[in-house]
């Protein structure tokens, strides 16, 4: 994997760490020693945060030096996201100190912390869907504008907030020379940020963000955070949902930023990226830092291995093998001869769900081309493919969020092509969407009750609530906690349980393992297998990690450019080179 980009054409390539010397001359160990001599950018001392009596962060302390890259790792629920939310001002600590460049910021709002020099991205990706790529990136420089934001300081005073709003409106209508000069600077900076992702974003600059693939939305978000040249760049799962080739590409960009001397704090589950990029690693569990130091030292720490990776080697393999053994005799295929599985899917007279020659368009873009898919009762079917291949569009079409221009959709032998999403939910189709999409301001229990909104019997709903708490004990502990304060893994559990509250026969899952630690990935896969084996629920799963998806699936379909290019039993697709070509970067086009 290339360590840095060599062909950047701007003048920012001087290393702030080594006084102007090219960073390429320093190896990783030398860089680690060098940055420790630099001034502190971030100082964290004994920060604590509790939710409903549950201590999420417990006396966490560390320093981050100018030009240093630190990654925070740990299992979901370990306190990583809460820690960076405390640093960035999205939540206030119960106690402790946080300084940026010697300036106390603990308890300040996110906007005030941002003005002190912090910029960040988010785990689930947050771009403005109705704005273009250029407009999204340009927003990152808004806080640095002066001529276009007269009287901006008055925004702190509630009674005077109208003054800067009127002034900005006046400047927008009648821009002066300084405003024009400032706008030209912004455009130049946007061009530089676009150039970092030139192969991916250059041709998409005037496209609305909602038309971008997931990976391109993440690239846009990183560019928006970096455009202001922050003192501290905070990245929350910057490669979540990306395949291997896309992850390698983003790693190259981050390594180049490191070579320029940018100070970065990351939360990341991909250990290979953490090891290649980080000067130091902090491992958390139970709200505390359990190990810290250079990446190789931390990743080999026995306590970290157990907390972060879990005891999963032979037992995990056995679970998957056992699950697939059960599958061979209990799933809807009812076949003992593996060679006949493909024929069973193709010839089944009553699959639970069928798509027949479905075409979907986004304007002039042909997103799905004659897609045909069958999902039998009690089976797990994986929908594979690279970003922008049509996977999410297929799922949205099944849920009624997109309407096919051609083709039909059958569910339980009935034609649902033109029925509403509500009708589909009532008939037994549920969804676990990408990025979980829990109701952040509502409690865990309120989210679960919403999952049963199509049902009438309160006694049955109460019974099912207790059943969900038995199935997901962690949710019971947090039943009164706001869903937005849960870890990524806990939110995924909540999304699963919320879907089950509607008593579905089919669950559509979009990237169910995105952003989860390896141990929780295993738990999620086990839960999905239990849905099939214990409840007889069918699952259609979109998953970036093909091997994980196929390890528990009965059957798989591979999408490329909106068309089914390959299909077959999951075991036959695991080692198929055509899957790798379609799934791991064989495509170059992105929609």
Buried (B, 14 or more C-beta within 10 A) or exposed (E): EEBBBEEBEEEEBBBBBBEEEEBEEBEBEEBBEBBEEBEBBBBBBEBBBEBEEEBBBBBBEBBBBBBBBBBBBBBBBBBBBBBBBBBBBBBEBEEBBBBBBEEEBBBBEBEEBBBBBBBBBBBBBBBBEEBBBBBBBBBBBBBBBEBBBBEBEBBEEEEEEEBBEEBBEEBEEEBEEEBEEBBEEBEEBBBBBBBBBEEBBEEBBEBBBEBBBBBBBBBBBBBBBBBBBBBBBBBBBBBBBBBBBBBBBBBBBBBBBBBBBBBBBBBBBBBBBBBBBBBBBBBBBBBBBBBBBBBEEBBEBEEBBBBBBBEBEEEBEEBBEEBBEEBBEEBBBEBEEEEEBBEBBEEBEEBBBBBBEBBBBEEEEBBBBBBBBBBBBBBBBBBBBBBBBBBBBBBBBBBBBBEBEEBBBBBBEEEBBEBEEEBBBEBBBBBBBBBBBBBEEBBBBBBBBBBBEBBEEEEEBEEBBEEBBEBBEBBBBBBEBBBBBBBBBBBBBBBBBBBBBBBBBBBBBBBBBBBBBBBBBBBBBBBBBEBBBEBBBBBBBBBBBBEBBBBBBBBBBBBBBBBBBBBBBBBBBBEBEEBEBBBBBBBEEBB
